[in-house]
Amino acid sequence: MALEAYLLIGLAAFLVGFTKTSVGGVGILAVLLMALAIPGPASPGVLLPMLIMADIMAVLYYRRACDWKILLRLMPATLIGVALAWWFLDSFSGYDFGKLIGWVILAMLALDLLMNAGLRERLRGRGLTAIMGALAGAASMLANAAGPIFGIYLLQMRLSKAGFVGTRSWFFLLVNIAKLPFAIALGITTQSSLTLNLYYLPVILLGAALGKLVLEYINMKWFKILIRLAVLAAATRLIFG
């Protein structure tokens, strides 16, 4: 790989650690940076072990704050979504995976904007858990991009801040571990990619430490605007570049 690719992977690893201890939404930018560094279907498989390592750190910190009732209701539909997305990736070929990731990320960005515009106040009904679980599982398997969908669902539960972060941390740890056998079966997570992950573990740890340190100093409004603009630019480059 070229030097630029290694730098992009390093930045993605840093953002993975950063988002787990500070501001949600940064993880989508990490997905896009990894896709730019490693074109094709291998990029989610390389990113997946990084996410698991960062999830473990988040769970160690918030392990007692999880609402297990919510998690147990959500997981069956989520695993179905993971399996359906795996079937799609395994059964179909010839598509441009970079464009697929780009479109999935743009859909997640649109959901994030709709959520902030009041969509979460109108999401009600019996099917919410099943729909959100399946969508989160599919988006996670396709592009490691379930954050906005899960955020929409979890905000309905009126959890405390610690409960929100703890439940989110456990959810993504369990889902990402469940995805690992599928990623190995698809050949997108390999021994080589796992070795590459170990090299970037210190960068993930640095991102997590810095994220926790600077959280109270971040202007959330402007930070989220900058992240959304960066996500839009990177997704557009994947789709049209």
C-alpha positions, 0 to 999 in steps of 0.5 A, a space after each residue: 500500500 502507498 503511504 497515503 493509505 497507511 495514513 488514512 488507516 491511521 486516521 480511521 483508527 484514531 477516530 474509532 477510538 475517539 468516537 467510543 469515548 466522546 462524540 458519536 457520529 465520528 465513526 462514520 467518517 472512519 468508515 469512509 476513510 478506510 474505504 478510501 484507503 482500501 478500495 473494494 469489499 475488504 475495507 469493512 473487514 479491516 475496520 471490524 477488529 478495530 471497532 471490536 477493540 474500541 468497543 471492549 474499551 468502552 464496555 470496560 468503562 461503562 459495563 455497569 450502565 447497560 439496560 439489558 432488557 432493551 438489548 435483549 429485545 433488539 438483538 434477534 432482529 439485529 442478527 437477522 439483519 446481519 445475516 441478510 446483509 451477509 447473504 447479499 454480499 455473498 450472493 451478488 457480485 459485480 457491484 462497485 463496493 465503494 459506491 455501495 458504502 458511499 450510498 449506505 453512509 449517505 442514507 445514514 447521514 440523512 437519517 441523522 439529519 432527520 433525527 435531529 429535525 424531529 423524526 425521533 419524536 414521531 417514531 412509535 409503534 409495535 414494529 419499531 424494535 424489529 425494523 430498527 434492529 434489522 436495519 441496524 444489523 444490515 447497515 452494520 454488516 454492509 458498512 459498519 454504519 449502524 450508529 445513526 439508526 441505533 441512536 434513533 431507537 435508543 433515544 426513544 428509551 429515555 435513558 440516562 447519559 450513562 445508560 445510553 452510552 453503556 447500552 450502546 457500547 454493549 450493543 456494538 460489541 455484541 454485534 461486531 463480535 457476531 459479525 466476525 465469523 461472517 466477515 471471515 467467511 466472506 474473506 474480508 477479515 483475514 490473518 493479514 488484516 488482523 496483523 495490520 490491526 495490531 499495528 494500529 492498536 496504540 493509535 486506537 488507544 490514543 484516540 480513546 484517551 484524547 476523546 475522553 480528555 477533550 469531550 468537555 471542551 468540544 463545541 458540539 454544534 460546530 463539531 457535528 457540522 464539520 463532521 457531517 460536511 466531511 462525511 458528505 465530501 468523503 461519501 461523494 468521492 466514493 460514489 462519483 470519484 
